[in-house]
Amino acid sequence: MKGIILAGGAGTRLYPLTIVTSKQLLPVYNKPMIYYPLSTLMLARIKEILIISTPEDTPRIKSLLGDGSAFGISLEYAVQEKPEGLAQAFTIGRDFIGDDSCAMILGDNIFYGNGLGAKLAAAKRSAEEGKATIFGYYVEDPHRFGIMEIERVKTDNDSNFRVISVEEKPKEPKSNYAIVGLYFYPKGVSDKADKVKPSARGELEITTLNDMYLKENILNAQLLGRGYTWMDAGTVDSLRKATNFVCMIEQYQGMSISAPEEIAYRYEWIDREKLSESVKRYGKSPYGEHLKAVLEDRIII
């Protein structure tokens, strides 16, 4: 499976913070925002990732992340000349995706929760078996989001959820479950994205793409319920809340959220020598001290 981080857009909701830099390079507590979606794809055990950004911001992100070797993965980059909707990522990334299944995450989305890895693994497995998966999160203001209407389906071992409908920013929402910025699709997603027509607001909507899978009865839903946190850090207020949340968790637990080098080390994608290089790179910063604790086996989970 391939992975895409869509890190484009002008970030106008964060002006003046983003006038001279990408919002994905802004700090969320002690690390750049893009570390969080990158870590999510790595938790799904995806090692080939394409980062799509603007002509101005792509070199800056590449300067930060390089070719991915520090994280034991392969990073490639592509430019989105003009933001024309989320589904556009799959046409931009056509050659990168090839004949593989593909997961996409938005560059300003942050996920946290015990058991997240299992949900990602299930979505990846479904995509490799020919089904798409979208993730839902309960919100109080569903008119602001793409929304999934769902029903519970009883199985022998568990309760799953079937998607009944998807709708973009509905005036009269059929549920409170927002479709968050994380999507898993089977092979052929670029061909489907080619068929998406611009919406009334002139964008290639991801909701339209999801509806295509729904009409073929191959769209699954994973709900992020109690114990999970989802944040879209695309506004000043949500960026502040994300920073406060990460700060609280890290200071309370004494461990780092979304440390790509640590994930790579746990998965044995990098060895001790490579991790030691990152420890030296980050120096005496809190992030560097965390990686040093991992290297010295003071943090083992």
N, C-alpha and C positions, 0 to 999 in steps of 0.2 A: 504493500500500500504506500502511496505517496501522500505528502501533506502540503498544504498551502497556508501561509499566513498572509491575509489581505491587510496590508498596512498602508493603504493609500489615503486619499482625501486631504483636504487642506486644514482640517482641524479648526474650523472657524469658531466653533462653540467654545474653544479654549483661548481665543485671542485675548491678550497679546502674547500669551505664552508660546504659541505655535507659529508666530510670524516668521521666525528664523530657524525653526527646527520642527521635526516630526513629533506628533503627540506620542508616538510609540517610543520615543527616546526620552520622554519626560520621566522623572523619577516617581515610582510608587514605593514609598518609604526608602529603601536602600538599594534599589536596583531599577534599571530601565523597564518601562512598561512592557516592552516586547519580550522580556525574559519570561513573563507569565504565560502568554499563549504558546511560546516555544516549548516551555516545560510541559504544557498540557499535551501537545503532540508527541513529545518524547515519552510521556507516561503511557501513551497509547502504543509505545514501541514502534514509532514511525521514525525512520532514520534518513529518509530522503525528503527534503523540505524545500519548497520554493517560496521565497518572500517577494511579494508584489507591492511596490510602493511608487511614489511619484518620481519624476525625473530628478528633482532636487534632493529628495530624501533617500533614494536608493543608495547613493554612495556613502551617506552618513551611516546608514544601518549596516552596510557591508563593512565599513571601517570598524564598527563595534563588534560584529559577530564573525567576520571573516568567512572562511570556507566551511566552518562548522567542525573542524578537526579537534578543536579544544573541547568539544562536547561529544566527540566520537560519532558525529553524524556528517552528512553531506548537505551543504546549503547552496542553493542557487538563487539567482535574483532576476526579476523581470520588472519592467516599467509599465505602469498604467498611466498612459498619457493624459487621460481624462476620466474621472470617476463617473461611470455610467451604470452603476448597479452591481450588487454582489455577485450575481450570476456571471458577470463578465470575467471574473477570475478564472473560470474554467475554459474560456476561449483563449485568454491570454496564456494560460498554462497548458494548452493542448499538447504541445510537443513534450513538455516535461512529464505530464501524466501518462502519455502513451496509452497502453492497453491495460493500465492498472486501475484499481479502485483508488479513491482519493478522499481524504478528509480535509476540510477547510475550517479555519478558526479566524475570527476577526482580531486584528492586532490590538484592540483596546478591551478585550474581554478577559476577565479573570475568574477562574474557577477554583474552588477549594472544598474539600470534604473527604472524610474517611470513606474509602470504598470507591472513590472516583475512578481509580485504575480499572476496577472490575467493570464498571459501566462503559468505559472507553474500550475495553477489550471486547465486550459484547457487541458494541457498535461496529468495531473493526471486523469482527467475525461475520456479522450480518452483511456488511458491505462486500466482503470477499465471497459471500454466498449469493450475492445478487440483489440485496435489499438495502434501501436507504434508511438512515436513522437521523431524526431530529431530536433535540433535547428541549424539555420544557421546564419552566420555572414559574412558580406562582407569583403574580404581581398584583398590586392594588389598582394600577392604572393601565389596564390592558389596551385601551384605545391608542396608546403610544407605540405599540409593538406589533409584530406579526404574531398572530394567535393561532393556537391549535385547539380544535374541538376534539375531545377524546372520550372514550368509554372504556371501562374496565372489562378485561376478558379473563375469565377464570380458566386456569390450566390445572393440571394434576399437581404441580409442585409450587405454583406461585400465581400471582396476579400480574398480568401484563396489560398494556394499554394499546388500544387500536385508535388510529387517527381517523376521525370522521370528516374533518374539513380543516383547511388552513386559509387564513385571510390576513391581508396586510393592513395594519392600522385601522381596524373596523370601527365605525361609529357606534355600533351596537354589538360589542364582543359576545361571542357564544361561550367563552370561558375566561378564566383569569390566568391561563397558562401561556406565557410568552414563549415564542420560539427564540432561543438564545443563539448567540453567534458561533455555533459549533455544529458542523454538518458532516455526515459520513455518507458517501455515495459509491455505488458499484461502478465497475468499468463502463465506459460509454457516456460518462457525465458530460464531456465536452460536446458530444454530438447533441445531447439534449439541450445544453445551454445555447447552442446555435439556433435552436428553434424558439427560444424565449423572445417575445416581442416587447418593445418598450411599453411601459405602463403610461398612465395619464400624466405622471410626473416625469416622463422621459427616461426612466431607468429600467434596466434588466433586472427585474425583481427576483430575489431568491425564493419568494413565496410562490411565484409562477413555476419555478423549477420543481419545488417540493410538490406542488399540485399535480405535476406530470407523473411523479412517482406514486402519488396517492391514487390517481385514476387507474394506474396499472396494478394497484393493490400490493405495492412493494415498498410502503413507507411505514417504518416503525417509529415508536416514540419511547424515549427514555426520560423519566421525570426525575428532576433533582429536588428531592423533598427535604424533610427535616434533617438537619445536620450538614446541609450543603449551602454554599454561598456562591452566588453569581453576581458579578459586578461588571457593568459597562462603564469604563472610566473615561468616557468621551466628553464630559462636561466638567466645569470647575468644581461643582459640588460633588459629583460622583468620584472625581479624582481625589478630592479631600477624604471622602468616606473610605475609598479603597486604601489610601495611605494609612488612615487611622486603624483600619481593620488589620492590615498586614503588620503594622507596628504592634498592635495589641497581641496578636497571635504569636509573633516571634519573640516578644519580650516575656510573654507568659510561659511559653513552652521552651524558650531558649534554643529553638531550631528555626531554620530558614524555610520560607515558603518559596517554591519555584526557583530552585538553584540548579540550572542545567548541568553544571559539572558534577554535582552530587548525584543526580539521576543517572548520568552516564557512568559514573563510577559504580553505583549500585547494580546497574545492568551489565557491568563488565565491558562496556563499550570503550572505556579508557582505563589505563593502568595507573598505578601509584605515581609513576614518573610523570605522566601527563597531568594528573591532578596536582602534583607538586609544582608544576610550571604555572598553573593557574593561581595557586596559593601565593607564589612569588609575584605574579602579575598584579594581584589585588592588594598586596602588602598588608598593612595593619588596619585596613578598613574592617568594619564589622562583617562584611561579606567574606573578606579574605580570612578573617579569624574563624568564621564558621567552616569554611572549606578546610582550614588547618585542623580543626577539631575532627572533621570527617576523616582526613588523611591519617590522623593519629589514633583513630578508632575510639575517640571519646564519645562520638555519636554513632550508634550502630543500627538505628532504625530510621 
